[in-house]
Amino acid sequence: MFRRLFFILFLIPVTIYYSIRMLLVDPANCTPEEYDRWGLRWGAAAVWLSGIRIEADMGDIDPKGHYVFIGNHQSNLDIPVLFTLLKGNRIRFVAKKSLFDIPIYGKALAHSGHISIDRDNRRAAMESLNAAVATAQAGISPLVFPEGTRNTQLDDLMDFKIGGMILALKCGLPVVPFVMTGTGKVMPKGAKVIDNRHVVRFKALPVIDPAKYSIKDREAFKDDLRAMMSSAYRELLARDS
């Protein structure tokens, strides 16, 4: 119980602290390790504060590899968990524009290279996707949540948005699908407290060669990806039953 309260009390000041440290970094005059440092430290601190247990099957992921990651989304806790598990892959999240409007935290998101998508403006969204492709080609691994928001119905995945498929195919990088369970029970959408008795499970699926699909095949890519991830997700859920 103490750890559950500890998380809520300290997460906001910890987030503000690491956001400010990130804002003090000059991307033009630092190493990649220095540029990534504060986001990774925030993720590690948030996972420690939560007191959760993580079981991860990393599959064929190269710990230093350059990919596009595509996974399901249940909770704000997904973010620090993924920073912790993929700490060597230089991930940046593709996130809704409203997050970048949050004082201090939003500025730190933009400063550290996370990718803002304006879903209400199709033209702006496409410009953001093109910027994300350029970012990926500079060595960053974009991480996409194709459901578009946190899923509150934990028995299956939601439908996938097409934008994430276009981004993955345009980048031309190997695609790593993954599924997670547990975070939606530990910290559901809208929750004010956490329940860290649940195990958080992560499973990386086989790496996909993007050359198998063209941009014209994006609907087929979306359908194939969702079918693969949904099957793996149900298998992971069965471990908790």
Residue, then its C-alpha position, 0 to 999 in steps of 0.5 A: m500500500f505504501r508503494r502505491l501511494f508513494f507512486i502517486l505522490f512522487l510521480i509528478p515532481v519526478t516528471i517535472y524534475y527530469s523534464i527540466r533536466m531534459l530542457l537544459v540539454d543542447p541537442a546540437n552539442c551532446t552525444p546521443e547518450e547524453y541526449d537520451r539520458w534524462g528520458l531513460r532516467w525518468g522511465a527507470a525512476a517511474v518503474w521503480l516508484s511503481g513497484i511493478r514486476i516486469e516479465a519480458d520476452m525480447g525475442d530477436i530485438d537487437p538491444k542496440g538495433h534501429y527499428v520501428f516499434i509497433g505495440n498496443h497501448q493500455s496505460n500511461l505506465d506503458i511509457p516508462v516500461l518501454f523506456t526501461l525495456l528498450k533503453g538501448n534502441r533510442i526510441r521516441f514516441v509518436a503521440k497526440k499533439s495535446l500532450f505537447d501542450i502540457p507545461i514543462y512536460g510537453k516542452a520536454l517531449a518536443h525538445s527530446g525529439h518525440i513526434s507530435i501528431d495532430r489527428d484533427n488536421r490531416r495535412a498537419a498529420m501527414e507533415s508530422l509523419n514525414a518529419a518522423v521519417a526524417t527523424a527515424q533516418a537520423g538514427i531514432s527508433p519511432l514507437v507507434f501505438p496504432e490503436g491511437t489511444r489507451n485501450t480500456q477493454l482489455d480482452d482484445l486490441m482495438d482497431f488500428k489506425i492507418g497512419g502508423m502503418i504509413l509511417a512504418l512503411k515509409c521509414g523502411l526500417p525493420v518493424v518490431p511488433f510487440v504486445m503488453t499486458g498488465t499495465g491496464k490493470v496496474m494503472p487504468k485510464g483515468a485511475k488516481v491510484i495504482d494496483n501494482r500486484h499485477v505482473v506486467r508482461f511484454k512480448a516481442l513478435p518476429v521482426i518484419d521486413p518492410a520490403k514485404y509491403s509497399i505503401k499501396d499495401r498499407e491496409a493489408f499490412k495493417d490487417d496482417l499486423r493486427a491479426m498477428m498481434s491480437s493472437a499473441y496478445r490473447e496468448l499473453l492474457a491466458r498466462d494471467s488466467 
